[in-house]
Amino acid sequence: MIRLIAVVTLLAVLPAAANAQIRRRVEVGVGGGFASSLALGERDASLVSNNTAGSPYRLFSSDTRIDPSPRLEVRIGYRLSSRLTIEGALAVARPQLTSSLTNDVENAAAVDASSTLTEYLVDGGALWRLSTNTRRRWTPFVSGGAGVARHVHEGQTLIESGADSYAGGGLLYVLGPRTGLRIDGRVHMLNGGVAAGQGISPRGMLSGSFFVAF
């Protein structure tokens, strides 16, 4: 009889313990990071010539890129299970959009022209914990998702939108029962926006954040 009571008690406690591990389902994080440069390709500024072949008359060539830049990030997630979390994030950055001008028809020296670009990334995705061992402070994870990228040129002279998707992974570090640190490494793939006409343009991003669970 004593053994039966012990077994029943154990069966009742185990689900409660499992639920206790994920009783705080909502996670809110704030942090920052760094985005690598993004090449936007080379183009020629040309005029239609009046020669018999009809070939273009090149005025100069440009090689445009988004320079590396810091970024701020806010994230909110909801734990569906001990391993799976669905989440959304907003990231803001103000990188320099730089065009290197060369091959001037009048043999002018090469020059760089820069302007400030405001970039917004709104993504939704999922995070999968690779371990559920609560005795470990470090938990590795993989993540992926998709969303929208918006680029606002200096002076709001032009606003461009495109699709953004990402895949990556990182580590979660537990500081306390409700708090922790998160390190992310991701590859973002931009299609459209400021990279219109370039196809899918990959860019690496590294970020760290502090999160609180509720």
N, C-alpha and C positions, 0 to 999 in steps of 0.2 A: 504493500500500500504506500509506504514511504517513497519507494522508487517511482511508483506511478505519479505521485504528487510532484516529485522532482522533475520528471519528464514533462509533465503538463506545464509546470512553471517555466521550464527552459524554453519550451515552444512558444510560450506567451511573451517571454522576454526578448527572444531573438528578433522578431519583426519590429518590436519597439526600438531595439538598438539600431537596427538598419534604418528605420525612419529618422532616428535622432541624428544620424550622420548627415542627412540631407534636409533636416527640418528647416534650416535657413535656406530657402530656395532662391531668393532674389539677391543678386550681387551687383553692386554699383562700383565702378572703377574710374579713376581719374589719373592721367599720366601724360607722358610726352615721349617723343622719340625722334628719329632721324630718317629721312627718305633720301635715297641715292638719286643721282642725276637721271634724266630721261632724255634720250636723243630723239629729236623730232625730224631729223633728216635734212638733206641738202636740196636746195632749189636754186634755180637761176631766175634772175629778173631780166626779162627779154622784151624786145620790141619786134614787131613783124617787119622784116626787111623788104626792100624793093628789088632784091636781086632776082635773077631768073630762076634760081633754084627754090626760092621762097623760104630759105632757112632763117631761123630767128636770129636776131642781133642781140647778143648778150651784153647787158649793162654791168652786171656784177653777179656774184654767187653768194649765197647765204647758207650757213650751217647753224641750225637753231637747236637749242636744248633748254631743258629746265634744270637749273643748278641744284645741287644737294641743299637740303634745308631742314631745320627743326620743325616739329609739328606738335600740336596739342590734341589730346584725345579724351573723349568721354564715352564710357561703355556701360551698358546695362544688360544683365543676363538673367535667365530663369532656368533653374536646374530641374530637368524632367526626371532624372534618375541620378544615381551615384556617379555615373560616367558621363551622361549627356547633358549639355547645357545649350540652350538656344540664346542668341545674343544679338544686340544691335550696337552700332558705334557711330559716332560723329567725330571726324578729324578735321582740323583746320591748319593750314600752312600758308606761308607767304614767301614762296621761292622767287628767285630772279629768273626771268625769261630772257635768255641771252642769244643774240644772233651774231655770228662772226661773219663779217662782210669781206670778201676777197675777190680777186680777179676783176678789179674795176677796169672799165674800158679806157679810162684816162690814166691808168697806172697809179692810182692813189694807193697809199699805204693801207694795209689791212686794219680793220677796226672792229671793236665789239660794241654792239648796241644792246642796252639792257633796259628792262622795265619790270616792275613788280607785279606778280601774278598772285591773286588770292585763290587758294584751292580748297574746296570742300569735298570730303568723301563721306557718304552716308551708306553704310553697309549693314547687311543682316546675314547671319550665318550660324554655324554650330561649332561647338567645342567638344571633343571626346577625350576624357581622361584615360590614360593608358594604365593607370593603377588606381585601386580603391583602398590601398593599405593605409589606414588612418594613423599608423605608428610612424609613417614617414612624413617629414616636413616638406620634402620636394616631391611634386607630382608632375611627370611629363604629360604633354597633351599634343594633339594635332587639331587643326582648325581649318575651316574653309567657308566661303560665302561669296556673295555678290551684292552689288548696289549701284549707286549713281555717283559720278564725279562731275563737279561743276567748277569751271574756271572763269574767274572774273578778272579781266585785264585792268591795268592801271587806269584810274579815272572812269571806270565802268564803261569804257568805250566799246567793249565787246564781252558778251557772256556766252560761253560754250559749254555744252553738256555732253557727257558720254557715259558708257557703261564701264563699271569697274568690278573685277572679280579678284579673289585672292585665295591662296593656299599657304599653309605654313604650320608652325608648331612652336612650342616653348615650354616653360616651366612655371608652376604655381608653387609658392612658398608660404606656408602657414606661419603667421605671426602670433595669432591667438585664436580663440573660439570663433571670432567673427571677422577677423582681419587677415590680410595677407598681401603678398607682392606677386606680380605677374610679369614675366618677360616673354615677349613675342618676337619671332622672326618670320616675316612673310614675304612672299612675292606677289605683288599686285600687277594685274594685267589690265591696261587701259585700252579701250576701244572707242575711238571718237574723242570728243572734247577738243582740247588743244592739240591732240595727236591725230586729228582727223586726216584721213588719207594715208596713214602709216600702218594700217592693220592693227594687230594686237601688239601693244608696246609694253614689255615687262619692266618692272622697277622694284628693287629691294627696299624693305622697310624694317627697322628695328625699333622696338618701343618697350618701355617699362611703365608699370602703373601700380597704384595702391588701391586695393578694393576692400569693401565692407559688405558682409552678408547679413541679410535680414530674414 
